[in-house]
């Protein structure tokens, strides 16, 4: 039996201004689609994330720190009931094909969870920028799709992004990811805080400079991350997605063709490989 995807929140979303969103992505380093999924779908996604979080936080290597009171957890596709809905969503597919090409690779699914007491992160990239991006080609080789598990309010440590910074050459920065503190005011001046609602999707370049902000709210803010590469980008080596044979066989061919994963009889909890050392300590 093939796993079927659910309808999107608005059936009219089957037609999208993909070219317009790609233009925004290349200009700002981030774009978004409001109301991509119905609220009940997003609520189930939140439940799946929090169930996985409480399991991961209790085992070594299950959750890695992204700063005080802030964690990242990787999961397997089967841990997310709506995984097929997400990766077959017309806007997600359209953005992947337009930016990364027809042979794009789904390499990561996970989520961030900041809770009360999380501090500002240092401005950073998620990984070093490749020459294809900072060099003359100005080509993006990976995308990160984010979906919030709550309606974000100003006290929930909203994601802050510095538009247009995806093209900066960061080879001289610490780990090629962390710009020096003396130039942070440039990013703060550009910075835009995002307040998505449940059901929205954003698409960004992971090398656009960004940070999570201080989180005084008692309400956790889980946000799903779907990582997608162009062929050869190489980020699959940082992850270890697995699916069982029956799940793999039931996936639509259009998903199997893009999913980079191991097929195993037993799913082993993911031990994190992508530990961003510079995010262990927050900043005031």
Backbone as CSV, one residue per row, in Angstrom:
resi,resn,N_x,N_y,N_z,CA_x,CA_y,CA_z,C_x,C_y,C_z
1,UNK,0.850,-1.194,0.000,0.000,0.000,0.000,0.883,1.240,0.000
2,UNK,0.563,2.204,-0.849,1.326,3.439,-0.918,0.788,4.440,0.095
3,UNK,1.698,5.128,0.809,1.300,6.175,1.745,0.768,7.357,0.956
4,UNK,-0.446,7.786,1.258,-1.066,8.893,0.546,-0.882,10.183,1.327
5,UNK,-0.658,11.278,0.610,-0.553,12.575,1.270,-1.942,13.165,1.454
6,UNK,-2.076,13.985,2.515,-3.342,14.655,2.782,-3.457,15.911,1.943
7,UNK,-4.681,16.414,1.724,-4.830,17.680,1.010,-4.171,18.822,1.774
8,UNK,-3.738,19.843,1.062,-3.216,21.034,1.707,-4.365,21.853,2.258
9,UNK,-4.035,22.914,3.005,-5.073,23.731,3.634,-5.983,24.375,2.590
10,UNK,-5.421,24.713,1.457,-6.178,25.391,0.412,-5.842,24.711,-0.908
11,UNK,-6.820,24.066,-1.522,-6.542,23.339,-2.760,-6.030,24.259,-3.869
12,UNK,-6.301,25.567,-3.748,-5.784,26.488,-4.763,-4.265,26.605,-4.700
13,UNK,-3.664,26.085,-3.632,-2.211,26.133,-3.513,-1.522,25.213,-4.508
14,UNK,-2.272,24.478,-5.276,-1.648,23.616,-6.276,-0.937,24.446,-7.347
15,UNK,-1.283,25.713,-7.457,-0.558,26.601,-8.353,0.109,27.669,-7.502
16,UNK,1.424,27.830,-7.691,2.191,28.765,-6.884,3.044,29.639,-7.771
17,UNK,3.342,30.807,-7.277,4.283,31.680,-7.954,5.691,31.262,-7.532
18,UNK,6.131,30.107,-8.016,7.445,29.595,-7.623,8.540,30.571,-8.032
19,UNK,8.443,31.109,-9.238,9.478,32.043,-9.698,9.587,33.248,-8.776
20,UNK,8.449,33.755,-8.323,8.471,34.895,-7.403,9.106,34.546,-6.080
21,UNK,8.806,33.345,-5.565,9.404,32.919,-4.307,10.913,32.686,-4.459
22,UNK,11.327,32.159,-5.602,12.758,31.966,-5.838,13.469,33.320,-5.884
23,UNK,12.851,34.295,-6.538,13.437,35.637,-6.563,13.594,36.197,-5.154
24,UNK,12.565,36.019,-4.316,12.646,36.500,-2.930,13.732,35.765,-2.161
25,UNK,13.820,34.451,-2.365,14.848,33.655,-1.702,16.246,34.138,-2.080
26,UNK,16.461,34.377,-3.358,17.784,34.824,-3.807,18.093,36.245,-3.338
27,UNK,17.076,37.065,-3.165,17.292,38.428,-2.679,17.516,38.457,-1.168
28,UNK,16.627,37.779,-0.416,16.624,37.895,1.043,17.268,36.718,1.768
29,UNK,17.382,35.583,1.070,17.870,34.372,1.733,16.774,33.598,2.420
30,UNK,15.526,34.075,2.326,14.391,33.405,2.970,13.104,33.829,2.274
31,UNK,12.140,32.915,2.199,10.808,33.219,1.704,9.830,32.321,2.444
32,UNK,8.548,32.493,2.234,7.593,31.692,2.990,6.240,31.596,2.329
33,UNK,5.491,30.589,2.752,4.128,30.351,2.266,3.212,30.243,3.479
34,UNK,2.249,31.142,3.573,1.315,31.122,4.684,0.200,30.116,4.431
35,UNK,-0.256,29.460,5.506,-1.405,28.577,5.409,-1.225,27.384,4.508
36,UNK,-0.008,26.849,4.463,0.252,25.704,3.585,-0.463,24.446,4.054
37,UNK,-0.632,24.304,5.365,-1.297,23.134,5.937,-2.378,23.579,6.912
38,UNK,-3.420,22.758,7.093,-4.462,23.099,8.068,-3.916,23.017,9.489
39,UNK,-4.586,23.681,10.383,-4.099,23.782,11.757,-4.026,22.417,12.444
40,UNK,-4.976,21.533,12.171,-4.938,20.235,12.826,-3.711,19.429,12.393
41,UNK,-3.267,19.616,11.154,-2.034,18.954,10.692,-0.847,19.473,11.488
42,UNK,-0.780,20.785,11.673,0.331,21.382,12.415,0.302,20.970,13.889
43,UNK,-0.901,20.813,14.440,-1.000,20.368,15.837,-0.460,18.952,15.994
44,UNK,-0.757,18.080,15.036,-0.218,16.721,15.102,1.307,16.734,14.937
45,UNK,1.802,17.604,14.064,3.251,17.741,13.909,3.894,18.150,15.229
46,UNK,3.270,19.086,15.935,3.802,19.516,17.233,3.824,18.335,18.215
47,UNK,2.745,17.556,18.243,2.703,16.390,19.134,3.838,15.418,18.815
48,UNK,4.063,15.169,17.527,5.139,14.261,17.128,6.499,14.805,17.558
49,UNK,6.713,16.104,17.396,7.985,16.703,17.801,8.199,16.596,19.304
50,UNK,7.186,16.922,20.087,7.369,16.924,21.542,7.517,15.505,22.080
51,UNK,6.825,14.534,21.470,7.017,13.136,21.867,8.463,12.719,21.616
52,UNK,8.987,13.070,20.443,10.373,12.732,20.117,11.355,13.490,21.011
53,UNK,11.014,14.721,21.367,11.907,15.515,22.215,12.067,14.884,23.597
54,UNK,10.954,14.498,24.224,11.038,13.930,25.577,11.783,12.605,25.563
55,UNK,11.685,11.862,24.471,12.458,10.622,24.367,13.940,10.922,24.153
56,UNK,14.243,11.898,23.297,15.631,12.192,22.951,16.403,12.804,24.109
57,UNK,15.733,13.639,24.887,16.424,14.367,25.950,16.912,13.416,27.044
58,UNK,16.364,12.194,27.075,16.717,11.228,28.125,17.832,10.264,27.716
59,UNK,18.329,10.360,26.465,19.384,9.441,26.053,20.611,10.226,25.585
60,UNK,21.804,9.691,25.818,23.027,10.380,25.404,23.060,10.605,23.899
61,UNK,23.361,11.828,23.503,23.453,12.149,22.085,22.130,12.298,21.385
62,UNK,21.036,12.168,22.118,19.726,12.256,21.481,19.315,13.671,21.144
63,UNK,19.734,14.621,21.963,19.452,16.040,21.728,20.743,16.804,21.961
64,UNK,21.076,17.705,21.057,22.303,18.481,21.215,21.957,19.924,21.515
65,UNK,22.789,20.563,22.340,22.548,21.943,22.717,22.807,22.900,21.578
66,UNK,21.912,23.851,21.436,22.104,24.960,20.500,22.157,26.272,21.279
67,UNK,22.588,26.163,22.544,22.605,27.290,23.460,21.854,26.905,24.713
68,UNK,21.940,27.732,25.783,21.215,27.427,27.014,19.717,27.289,26.773
69,UNK,19.152,26.203,27.270,17.709,25.943,27.194,17.214,25.880,25.750
70,UNK,18.059,25.343,24.857,17.720,25.260,23.447,18.369,23.985,22.909
71,UNK,17.576,23.125,22.245,18.078,21.844,21.771,17.682,21.601,20.316
72,UNK,18.457,20.699,19.691,18.121,20.221,18.355,18.063,18.701,18.390
73,UNK,17.033,18.136,17.760,16.816,16.694,17.723,16.588,16.266,16.284
74,UNK,17.310,15.237,15.841,17.048,14.645,14.539,16.142,13.432,14.714
75,UNK,15.267,13.235,13.748,14.338,12.110,13.807,14.352,11.381,12.461
76,UNK,13.682,10.256,12.429,13.508,9.512,11.194,12.172,9.895,10.555
77,UNK,12.030,9.757,9.245,10.760,10.115,8.600,9.538,9.473,9.245
78,UNK,9.671,8.230,9.711,8.525,7.546,10.303,8.087,8.137,11.634
79,UNK,8.949,8.943,12.239,8.588,9.595,13.498,7.631,10.754,13.283
80,UNK,7.436,11.154,12.047,6.608,12.307,11.716,5.458,11.839,10.825
81,UNK,4.265,11.810,11.390,3.118,11.273,10.657,2.911,11.992,9.324
82,UNK,3.167,13.298,9.301,2.919,14.078,8.095,4.121,14.220,7.176
83,UNK,5.120,13.347,7.315,6.337,13.491,6.511,6.031,13.489,5.012
84,UNK,5.239,12.534,4.555,4.934,12.462,3.122,4.138,13.686,2.679
85,UNK,3.199,14.156,3.519,2.468,15.382,3.192,3.437,16.533,2.934
86,UNK,4.438,16.635,3.796,5.378,17.746,3.695,6.233,17.659,2.438
87,UNK,6.840,16.505,2.209,7.803,16.420,1.106,7.137,16.305,-0.266
88,UNK,5.808,16.110,-0.289,5.088,16.124,-1.561,4.267,17.396,-1.742
89,UNK,4.348,18.315,-0.778,3.597,19.566,-0.912,4.067,20.277,-2.191
90,UNK,3.151,20.740,-3.026,3.548,21.331,-4.313,4.543,22.480,-4.185
91,UNK,4.411,23.281,-3.138,5.341,24.412,-2.974,6.730,23.926,-2.589
92,UNK,6.800,22.931,-1.707,8.092,22.375,-1.312,8.781,21.742,-2.518
93,UNK,8.043,20.924,-3.255,8.600,20.279,-4.447,9.036,21.329,-5.462
94,UNK,8.191,22.326,-5.683,8.501,23.361,-6.658,9.747,24.148,-6.311
95,UNK,9.907,24.496,-5.014,11.102,25.240,-4.593,12.352,24.377,-4.737
96,UNK,12.256,23.114,-4.353,13.411,22.219,-4.458,13.864,22.072,-5.912
97,UNK,12.909,21.836,-6.791,13.262,21.643,-8.195,13.841,22.908,-8.812
98,UNK,13.246,24.056,-8.476,13.680,25.312,-9.086,15.069,25.732,-8.606
99,UNK,15.379,25.496,-7.323,16.638,25.969,-6.756,17.733,24.908,-6.835
100,UNK,17.373,23.650,-6.569,18.372,22.592,-6.424,18.428,21.639,-7.605
101,UNK,17.447,21.703,-8.489,17.434,20.838,-9.651,16.552,19.617,-9.453
102,UNK,16.282,18.873,-10.520,15.328,17.760,-10.453,15.811,16.568,-9.638
103,UNK,17.101,16.497,-9.347,17.641,15.375,-8.577,17.986,15.792,-7.144
104,UNK,17.206,16.721,-6.597,17.449,17.170,-5.225,17.378,15.996,-4.241
105,UNK,18.038,16.149,-3.098,18.154,15.081,-2.107,17.610,15.541,-0.752
106,UNK,16.673,14.778,-0.202,16.151,15.043,1.143,17.096,14.363,2.141
107,UNK,17.815,15.152,2.941,18.903,14.600,3.746,18.674,14.699,5.252
108,UNK,17.676,15.454,5.685,17.538,15.688,7.128,16.108,16.006,7.487
109,UNK,15.656,15.470,8.604,14.434,15.940,9.241,14.699,15.965,10.738
110,UNK,14.351,17.066,11.355,14.600,17.244,12.785,13.842,18.463,13.272
111,UNK,14.188,18.928,14.466,13.500,20.109,14.981,14.325,20.769,16.081
112,UNK,14.152,22.080,16.185,14.711,22.892,17.269,13.639,23.084,18.335
113,UNK,14.063,23.111,19.598,13.145,23.405,20.698,13.801,24.381,21.660
114,UNK,13.493,25.684,21.563,13.875,26.601,22.630,12.764,26.647,23.679
115,UNK,13.152,26.733,24.952,12.184,26.813,26.041,12.507,28.032,26.898
116,UNK,11.695,28.253,27.906,11.871,29.431,28.761,13.302,29.501,29.295
117,UNK,13.925,30.662,29.135,15.302,30.838,29.591,16.327,30.773,28.481
118,UNK,15.919,30.368,27.267,16.851,30.386,26.140,17.293,31.826,25.886
119,UNK,18.575,31.991,25.570,19.141,33.321,25.337,19.367,33.564,23.853
120,UNK,19.717,34.803,23.541,20.087,35.105,22.159,21.234,34.208,21.727
121,UNK,21.123,33.643,20.544,22.250,32.937,19.967,23.206,33.944,19.325
122,UNK,24.465,33.582,19.144,25.326,34.412,18.302,24.834,34.349,16.858
123,UNK,25.045,35.402,16.109,24.720,35.369,14.692,25.569,34.284,14.028
124,UNK,24.955,33.504,13.143,25.689,32.365,12.582,25.037,31.844,11.309
125,UNK,25.779,30.923,10.672,25.263,30.061,9.626,25.153,28.658,10.187
126,UNK,24.349,27.821,9.516,24.219,26.445,9.986,25.400,25.578,9.576
127,UNK,26.095,25.967,8.525,27.312,25.282,8.097,28.073,26.226,7.157
128,UNK,29.336,25.935,6.858,30.108,26.827,5.983,29.466,26.975,4.610
129,UNK,29.618,28.158,4.041,29.101,28.407,2.708,30.026,27.789,1.666
130,UNK,29.477,27.118,0.650,30.314,26.522,-0.397,30.736,27.574,-1.424
131,UNK,31.796,27.304,-2.177,32.248,28.263,-3.205,31.171,28.593,-4.227
132,UNK,30.279,27.640,-4.510,29.214,27.913,-5.471,28.328,29.068,-5.019
133,UNK,28.268,29.299,-3.692,27.395,30.340,-3.150,28.137,31.661,-2.968
134,UNK,29.284,31.660,-2.281,29.982,32.926,-2.053,30.790,33.388,-3.257
135,UNK,31.043,32.487,-4.209,31.830,32.835,-5.385,30.999,33.440,-6.499
136,UNK,31.556,33.433,-7.692,30.934,34.111,-8.821,29.612,33.480,-9.250
137,UNK,29.428,32.170,-8.980,28.198,31.509,-9.431,26.956,32.028,-8.725
138,UNK,27.125,32.393,-7.448,25.974,32.804,-6.622,24.818,31.816,-6.765
139,UNK,25.127,30.585,-6.446,24.143,29.505,-6.566,23.936,28.858,-5.206
140,UNK,22.684,28.646,-4.826,22.363,27.980,-3.568,22.381,26.469,-3.784
141,UNK,23.037,25.744,-2.887,23.165,24.294,-3.035,22.407,23.523,-1.960
142,UNK,21.707,24.222,-1.086,20.899,23.538,-0.067,19.781,24.459,0.373
143,UNK,18.734,23.854,0.916,17.592,24.592,1.442,17.180,24.010,2.786
144,UNK,16.665,24.869,3.653,16.068,24.434,4.913,14.623,24.930,4.941
145,UNK,13.697,24.003,5.079,12.281,24.339,5.240,11.951,24.266,6.728
146,UNK,11.254,25.273,7.235,10.891,25.321,8.657,9.383,25.437,8.808
147,UNK,8.840,24.701,9.797,7.414,24.760,10.111,7.274,24.869,11.626
148,UNK,6.593,25.904,12.077,6.452,26.137,13.504,5.377,25.250,14.122
149,UNK,5.605,24.859,15.381,4.621,24.086,16.121,3.710,24.932,16.978
150,UNK,3.907,26.256,16.948,3.067,27.195,17.710,2.884,28.464,16.882
151,UNK,1.898,29.265,17.254,1.791,30.618,16.706,2.797,31.480,17.459
152,UNK,3.815,31.946,16.759,4.940,32.611,17.423,4.561,34.024,17.845
153,UNK,4.887,34.363,19.094,4.677,35.699,19.646,6.037,36.290,20.034
154,UNK,6.113,37.608,20.270,7.413,38.237,20.519,8.184,37.668,21.709
155,UNK,7.488,37.068,22.692,8.192,36.543,23.866,8.643,35.090,23.686
156,UNK,8.461,34.521,22.491,8.825,33.121,22.246,10.167,32.977,21.539
157,UNK,11.042,33.965,21.662,12.355,33.862,21.039,12.293,33.692,19.539
158,UNK,11.597,34.592,18.832,11.420,34.396,17.395,12.743,34.316,16.638
159,UNK,12.717,33.570,15.549,13.835,33.450,14.629,14.111,34.823,14.020
160,UNK,15.372,35.224,13.989,15.755,36.516,13.413,16.762,36.282,12.292
161,UNK,16.524,36.904,11.159,17.362,36.677,9.972,17.850,38.021,9.445
162,UNK,19.071,38.027,8.908,19.638,39.221,8.286,19.551,39.048,6.771
163,UNK,18.543,39.625,6.127,18.311,39.375,4.698,19.515,39.734,3.830
164,UNK,19.741,38.922,2.817,20.780,39.176,1.832,22.164,38.709,2.211
165,UNK,22.315,38.130,3.409,23.659,37.766,3.889,24.103,36.386,3.426
166,UNK,23.281,35.718,2.645,23.659,34.377,2.163,24.846,34.431,1.203
167,UNK,25.133,35.592,0.627,26.208,35.696,-0.362,27.541,36.091,0.263
168,UNK,27.568,36.386,1.545,28.814,36.825,2.180,29.849,35.705,2.194
169,UNK,31.092,36.067,1.959,32.215,35.130,2.029,32.661,35.034,3.485
170,UNK,32.358,33.903,4.123,32.678,33.744,5.539,33.901,32.891,5.807
171,UNK,34.789,32.760,4.841,35.938,31.866,5.025,36.853,32.304,6.159
172,UNK,36.840,33.579,6.485,37.692,34.058,7.568,37.049,34.012,8.936
173,UNK,35.810,33.566,9.020,35.101,33.510,10.294,35.439,32.225,11.051
174,UNK,35.158,32.209,12.327,35.377,31.005,13.130,34.519,29.872,12.582
175,UNK,35.176,28.749,12.277,34.513,27.590,11.673,33.806,27.941,10.354
176,UNK,34.107,29.116,9.795,33.466,29.617,8.572,31.957,29.798,8.757
177,UNK,31.521,29.896,10.011,30.088,29.972,10.317,29.741,31.136,11.233
178,UNK,30.702,31.591,12.037,30.425,32.574,13.083,31.164,33.877,12.810
179,UNK,30.456,34.902,12.320,31.120,36.185,12.093,31.584,36.789,13.420
180,UNK,32.671,37.573,13.411,33.174,38.156,14.661,32.171,39.126,15.273
181,UNK,32.188,39.211,16.587,31.203,40.022,17.314,31.229,41.482,16.898
182,UNK,32.390,41.976,16.445,32.455,43.397,16.089,31.612,43.742,14.871
183,UNK,31.219,42.762,14.066,30.349,43.084,12.922,28.897,42.666,13.161
184,UNK,28.589,42.155,14.348,27.200,41.803,14.649,26.234,42.974,14.475
185,UNK,26.651,44.223,14.819,25.689,45.327,14.628,25.175,45.448,13.198
186,UNK,25.980,45.038,12.216,25.504,45.064,10.827,24.293,44.150,10.649
187,UNK,24.374,42.973,11.276,23.289,42.008,11.139,22.071,42.444,11.955
188,UNK,22.338,43.026,13.130,21.230,43.511,13.960,20.468,44.622,13.243
189,UNK,21.198,45.465,12.507,20.554,46.554,11.779,19.655,46.015,10.668
190,UNK,20.098,44.936,10.019,19.316,44.308,8.958,18.216,43.400,9.499
191,UNK,18.389,42.939,10.752,17.626,41.820,11.278,16.109,41.979,11.185
192,UNK,15.456,40.902,10.792,13.993,40.833,10.732,13.556,39.624,11.544
193,UNK,12.690,39.832,12.517,12.166,38.723,13.323,10.897,38.181,12.662
194,UNK,10.785,36.848,12.678,9.694,36.176,11.990,8.666,35.663,12.996
195,UNK,7.393,35.827,12.669,6.293,35.423,13.544,5.321,34.511,12.786
196,UNK,5.783,33.336,12.378,4.904,32.436,11.629,3.788,31.879,12.499
197,UNK,2.756,31.396,11.846,1.646,30.725,12.501,1.647,29.259,12.103
198,UNK,0.956,28.468,12.883,0.881,27.036,12.604,0.272,26.802,11.226
199,UNK,0.949,25.979,10.423,0.516,25.712,9.067,1.337,26.437,8.017
200,UNK,2.115,27.454,8.434,2.989,28.168,7.501,4.257,27.349,7.243
201,UNK,4.893,27.577,6.094,6.197,27.003,5.776,7.126,28.139,5.363
202,UNK,8.363,28.115,5.850,9.385,29.011,5.304,10.441,28.175,4.607
203,UNK,11.106,28.801,3.667,12.196,28.175,2.920,13.360,29.153,2.952
204,UNK,14.521,28.705,3.418,15.663,29.605,3.545,16.947,28.905,3.124
205,UNK,17.932,29.713,2.843,19.284,29.197,2.719,19.877,29.120,4.119
206,UNK,20.447,27.966,4.462,21.022,27.799,5.800,22.278,28.630,5.997
207,UNK,22.804,29.242,4.927,23.976,30.108,5.087,23.585,31.578,5.196
208,UNK,22.305,31.896,5.157,21.852,33.241,5.498,22.092,33.449,6.992
209,UNK,22.693,34.566,7.368,23.029,34.809,8.774,21.742,34.976,9.575
210,UNK,21.682,34.269,10.711,20.461,34.263,11.507,20.789,33.933,12.965
211,UNK,19.779,34.001,13.816,19.925,33.593,15.214,18.547,33.345,15.823
212,UNK,18.518,32.509,16.837,17.354,32.429,17.706,17.494,33.500,18.774
213,UNK,16.375,34.070,19.222,16.441,35.171,20.187,15.958,34.715,21.567
214,UNK,16.111,35.610,22.544,15.785,35.288,23.931,14.322,34.878,24.076
215,UNK,14.076,33.888,24.947,12.774,33.227,25.031,12.272,33.252,26.485
216,UNK,11.632,34.346,26.907,11.104,34.397,28.281,9.773,33.667,28.471
217,UNK,9.104,33.302,27.400,7.784,32.676,27.499,7.872,31.288,28.141
218,UNK,6.871,30.892,28.933,6.836,29.525,29.467,6.434,28.491,28.419
219,UNK,6.056,28.938,27.224,5.609,28.037,26.157,6.788,27.713,25.250
220,UNK,7.092,26.425,25.087,8.165,26.006,24.186,7.787,26.350,22.745
221,UNK,8.831,26.536,21.896,8.591,26.883,20.488,9.281,25.855,19.575
222,UNK,8.726,24.649,19.446,9.339,23.672,18.540,9.146,24.080,17.085
223,UNK,10.175,23.876,16.289,10.090,24.200,14.867,10.748,23.087,14.067
224,UNK,10.004,22.539,13.115,10.503,21.449,12.293,11.503,21.965,11.267
225,UNK,12.508,21.139,10.978,13.519,21.457,9.975,13.573,20.316,8.964
226,UNK,13.391,20.644,7.694,13.578,19.690,6.600,14.753,20.185,5.777
227,UNK,15.834,19.379,5.712,17.025,19.767,4.986,17.099,19.089,3.638
228,UNK,17.342,19.881,2.591,17.369,19.368,1.226,18.619,19.897,0.526
229,UNK,19.314,19.018,-0.205,20.565,19.343,-0.898,20.408,19.250,-2.408
230,UNK,21.241,20.011,-3.107,21.516,19.724,-4.506,22.494,18.556,-4.557
231,UNK,22.515,17.779,-5.632,23.487,16.687,-5.729,24.920,17.197,-5.518
232,UNK,25.656,16.482,-4.668,27.037,16.849,-4.423,27.255,17.815,-3.277
233,UNK,26.202,18.374,-2.697,26.382,19.322,-1.596,26.992,18.657,-0.365
234,UNK,26.666,17.374,-0.148,27.381,16.585,0.843,26.869,16.603,2.264
235,UNK,25.733,17.237,2.532,25.284,17.320,3.924,24.659,16.026,4.439
236,UNK,24.358,15.087,3.542,23.826,13.799,3.992,24.801,13.102,4.938
237,UNK,26.107,13.381,4.785,27.115,12.747,5.643,26.990,13.188,7.097
238,UNK,26.296,14.302,7.337,26.105,14.798,8.699,24.889,14.181,9.374
239,UNK,24.140,13.379,8.646,22.874,12.853,9.143,22.796,11.355,8.904
240,UNK,21.771,10.730,9.456,21.663,9.269,9.335,20.199,8.856,9.402
241,UNK,19.425,9.290,8.419,18.013,8.912,8.398,17.869,7.434,8.060
242,UNK,16.882,6.797,8.689,16.561,5.403,8.436,15.057,5.250,8.264
243,UNK,14.685,4.253,7.484,13.284,3.839,7.374,13.244,2.317,7.359
244,UNK,12.118,1.750,7.738,11.964,0.303,7.681,11.580,-0.121,6.260
245,UNK,11.814,-1.372,5.905,11.500,-1.806,4.535,10.044,-1.594,4.136
246,UNK,9.099,-1.885,5.050,7.701,-1.718,4.680,7.347,-0.254,4.458
247,UNK,7.908,0.626,5.280,7.667,2.062,5.105,8.271,2.532,3.784
248,UNK,9.493,2.095,3.519,10.172,2.487,2.279,9.368,2.032,1.058
249,UNK,8.878,0.807,1.099,8.120,0.278,-0.034,6.804,1.020,-0.240
250,UNK,6.236,1.537,0.853,4.944,2.219,0.774,5.064,3.685,0.367
251,UNK,6.279,4.225,0.364,6.458,5.618,-0.024,6.151,5.803,-1.511
252,UNK,5.568,6.921,-1.874,5.403,7.202,-3.306,6.769,7.215,-3.998
253,UNK,6.801,6.791,-5.226,8.061,6.764,-5.974,8.722,8.144,-5.982
254,UNK,7.910,9.186,-6.045,8.445,10.550,-6.096,9.190,10.916,-4.815
255,UNK,8.853,10.248,-3.708,9.570,10.491,-2.451,10.815,9.611,-2.373
256,UNK,10.668,8.336,-2.689,11.820,7.422,-2.646,12.972,7.916,-3.513
257,UNK,12.646,8.505,-4.651,13.683,8.952,-5.575,14.562,10.058,-4.986
258,UNK,14.051,10.762,-3.981,14.789,11.912,-3.435,15.308,11.682,-2.012
259,UNK,14.837,10.638,-1.362,15.150,10.427,0.048,16.497,9.720,0.204
260,UNK,17.427,10.360,0.922,18.733,9.762,1.210,18.658,9.150,2.607
261,UNK,18.589,7.817,2.669,18.399,7.162,3.955,18.867,5.719,3.879
262,UNK,19.015,5.120,5.042,19.261,3.684,5.125,17.931,2.965,5.321
263,UNK,17.828,1.780,4.765,16.658,0.927,4.996,17.085,-0.143,5.983
264,UNK,16.433,-0.166,7.148,16.846,-1.067,8.223,15.618,-1.709,8.853
265,UNK,15.776,-2.931,9.313,14.651,-3.629,9.944,14.252,-2.993,11.261
266,UNK,15.203,-2.357,11.920,14.927,-1.699,13.204,15.457,-0.283,13.166
267,UNK,14.627,0.677,13.551,15.052,2.066,13.589,15.840,2.314,14.867
268,UNK,17.062,2.771,14.701,17.913,3.106,15.841,17.825,4.610,16.054
269,UNK,17.608,5.072,17.301,17.555,6.520,17.529,18.790,7.219,16.982
270,UNK,18.590,8.378,16.402,19.684,9.118,15.779,20.628,9.659,16.852
271,UNK,21.921,9.395,16.676,22.956,10.039,17.478,23.478,11.205,16.652
272,UNK,23.370,12.409,17.220,23.654,13.609,16.457,25.100,13.655,15.963
273,UNK,25.276,14.017,14.685,26.601,14.209,14.108,26.910,15.686,13.887
274,UNK,25.857,16.504,13.744,26.043,17.921,13.405,25.930,18.757,14.673
275,UNK,26.977,18.746,15.471,27.024,19.470,16.743,27.730,20.799,16.510
276,UNK,26.980,21.913,16.555,27.546,23.223,16.265,28.144,23.790,17.546
277,UNK,29.459,23.613,17.709,30.142,23.957,18.947,29.915,25.418,19.361
278,UNK,29.919,26.297,18.379,29.816,27.732,18.692,28.480,28.159,19.241
279,UNK,27.463,27.268,19.228,26.150,27.635,19.747,25.911,27.128,21.156
280,UNK,26.903,26.480,21.742,26.708,25.897,23.084,26.430,26.996,24.101
281,UNK,27.124,28.104,23.981,26.908,29.217,24.906,26.062,30.291,24.225
282,UNK,25.062,30.773,24.899,24.274,31.871,24.373,24.966,33.194,24.651
283,UNK,24.367,34.268,24.201,24.882,35.614,24.479,23.761,36.437,25.062
284,UNK,24.131,37.455,25.782,23.110,38.310,26.417,22.516,39.275,25.393
